[in-house]
Amino acid sequence: MIATGQSAGYLRHAAGLIEQLVGRIGETEALLQQQTRETESSRAATREAEAEARSLREDAAPQQRALTALQDRLASAETEFAAERARLLERIARAEGRVAEADGELRRLRGQLAPLGRSHAVVAVETLRLLRGQFDALAQDLQRGGDLVSGAMCQVGICTIDQTLAARSAPRLAAARERA
């Protein structure tokens, strides 16, 4: 059947539209296939990324636990440090108090020694006893050697030391007698 006239024009026009639709359907199918491939590729990449993320989380878990343990140790060390610092500051305060007391005592003793001036000396009792023994030995040697003057000078030194030791012990003996 062959169409003529106006019907033929409509048919040609309809055939052109059909060809355009077929072309559009082909393009749409191609785009759909491309979109499907891209979607599959995207899904595969997502699955790989998720697998990689799981693997990284599993690999990081021991480090995370170690980090948590280190943070706990740090917190404990900071607490111990603060306590030790407080103890040391307390000890420093006590030591500074003792130093202040000792400084006061030293000033007091210097005040007591100041009136002695240059004519007197402060010497330990044990040193005086040792000095007396040296004078005694020297006096004996000098007298045996015939140097009577030097021996007499040593005897004077011995007498002075004996008087000093006796004067020092006299107040203590009186106090002991009063207590008894």
Residue pairs with C-beta under 8 A, 6 or more apart in sequence:
2 8
3 11
113 122
116 122
123 131
125 165
125 168
128 161
128 164
128 165
129 165
131 157
131 161
132 157
132 158
132 161
132 162
132 165
135 154
135 155
135 157
135 158
135 161
136 154
136 158
138 154
139 151
139 154
139 155
139 158
140 151
142 148
142 150
142 151
142 154
143 151
